[in-house]
Amino acid sequence: MGALRWWTRQSARCDNAAEVPSLEGAVLRGVKTVLRPIEETDLALLWKWENDSELTYYLNADRHRTMSMDEVNRRYRQIRGDPTMELFIIETQHGERIGMLGYDNLSLERRSCRVYIGIGEKGYWSHGYGSDAMRALLSHHFTELQLERVYLSVYDFNDRAIASYRKCGYRVDGVRRNVALVDGQWCDSIEMSVNATDFQRQNHRVASAATESHD
Ligand SMILES: CC(C)(COP(=O)(O)OP(=O)(O)OC[C@H]1O[C@@H](n2cnc3c(N)ncnc32)[C@H](O)[C@@H]1OP(=O)(O)O)[C@@H](O)C(=O)NCCC(=O)NCCS
């Protein structure tokens, strides 16, 4: 998982802040991807992705949602100042920036957090990068942070994301019906989560499949 440097970030807002290790400067490594905490020099790219109508369709069920550079800057400062959230840039092994992967609501008491992901460079969709990046973050969450549960929401029309999450061990917890109107049709939000045991089991399956394909 690379050389992680841990130290404590302070926050007046968060009860468990004293115990939350900082990821500043740390890098998480997958097989195809590298995750590093977002830096100021990434904000123009983040702005581009946040204003891509296809991406906002999948992320927010809204093709017309836009984000100003001011909002992007505000969000960046909020993430930097709050130990319960982090946003990573997903890079290929060749250093190309292809997407973002974040978490918030980190609670060391409940041992859980919520995650979200977007591969902004669309040529990289369906080539295994999203699942690889997610596995790298989950591995960090379940081993270093000893979390028990990681959860997310996904719209029911997002079959590729649901398939990717299942590959990482996520299962459906429930459905929130009719949360957004898209092209005149109500869509549901699927609530999914993965726990430490599911993740280990799924990792074992992926490793066995890789070994068999090499035999
Ligand atoms: C969702 C996302 C992160 C997944 O990452 P990815 O790298 O594209 O996904 P992966 O290649 O790792 O896995 C996708 C799987 O879905 C499958 N898939 C692709 N399109 C599909 C479809 N229409 N229906 C069902 N499965 C589909 C792929 O074949 C692949 O499975 P396989 O490896 O068994 O063949 C990425 O596509 C993305 O950022 N999409 C846009 C934003 C988004 O949807 N974010 C998530 C919001 S909740």
The ligand as an ORCA input file, in Angstrom:
! r2SCAN-3c Opt
* xyz 0 1
  C     -18.972      3.664    -12.418
  C     -17.502      3.660    -12.763
  C     -16.698      4.245    -11.600
  C     -17.067      2.186    -12.927
  O     -15.719      2.166    -13.286
  P     -15.280      1.379    -14.615
  O     -13.827      1.395    -14.667
  O     -16.025      1.928    -15.784
  O     -15.890     -0.061    -14.293
  P     -15.166     -1.476    -14.399
  O     -14.654     -1.679    -15.781
  O     -14.238     -1.642    -13.274
  O     -16.424     -2.435    -14.155
  C     -17.622     -2.248    -14.880
  C     -18.302     -3.568    -15.136
  O     -19.607     -3.293    -15.656
  C     -19.770     -3.938    -16.870
  N     -20.658     -3.098    -17.678
  C     -20.343     -2.088    -18.504
  N     -21.455     -1.553    -19.023
  C     -22.490     -2.256    -18.510
  C     -23.897     -2.180    -18.657
  N     -24.457     -1.274    -19.445
  N     -24.663     -3.060    -17.957
  C     -24.112     -3.984    -17.141
  N     -22.771     -4.093    -16.958
  C     -21.981     -3.237    -17.638
  C     -18.387     -4.101    -17.448
  O     -18.365     -5.129    -18.389
  C     -17.590     -4.409    -16.183
  O     -17.764     -5.755    -15.770
  P     -16.660     -6.907    -16.151
  O     -15.347     -6.443    -15.628
  O     -17.169     -8.109    -15.405
  O     -16.699     -7.047    -17.619
  C     -17.212      4.451    -14.078
  O     -17.826      3.794    -15.177
  C     -17.725      5.887    -13.998
  O     -17.105      6.728    -13.390
  N     -18.888      6.163    -14.624
  C     -19.435      7.521    -14.687
  C     -19.758      8.123    -13.329
  C     -20.505      7.158    -12.455
  O     -21.380      6.424    -12.899
  N     -20.169      7.170    -11.174
  C     -20.818      6.340    -10.202
  C     -21.997      7.036     -9.640
  S     -22.777      6.089     -8.354
*
